[in-house]
Amino acid sequence: MTKHDQDLPAILKTLFCGIVFFFVGTINTQAQFIDLRLDIDSEITAQTEQPLDFGTLMTNTGRRMIELGSINMGIFSITALENQMLLVTLDKPTELRHNNPAVDDVIPLELFSRYGYSTQNYENSNPLPDATSNIKVEPNPKPGPWNSIYIFIYGSVDIGDVQDGTYANEIVLNVEYI
């Protein structure tokens, strides 16, 4: 066997490997993809826990005040995910109107609002500005991802010489995640 015959298998082996690598390098590769879409919509609940109630008053009785902590103050509750930012808008009317649209008399109304994390601990509540407010939902000491915020509504009416009847208006609470 000549030296040339001994080199032939090595040359063929090298040539074969080169051809294989050439074809492997030029093979089209394909990948499959799955489109993934996930919509997350956190639930916010807001409800009236207790209506603001000035009760029955007499004509010309003057100013009647409901203090913070009174059993007649209004209370809203908001339940949301803890550590989230909420955009809270509270639309407070400045007067009470007679239920009969033919009666033009109104009763002046001055309302204040505060928020806190417990109905019993209203003394440690924070003022809620008249305009739109950003509120961060604090972590709940109880297990679970939700916490409740309570908005306390209190204030005064000034009863002058108005016709008898029922006077009312609405306080509108709007809450959104931001």
Secondary structure, DSSP 4 states (H G I P E B T S, - for coil): --HHHHHHHHHHHHHHHHHHHHHHHHSPP---------------EEEEEE--------TT-EEEEE-TT-TTSEEEEEEEETT-EEEEEEE--SEEEESSTT---EEEEEEEEEEES-STTGGG-EE--SS-EEEEPPPPSSSSSEEEEEEEEEEEEEE-S--SS-EE---EEEEEE-
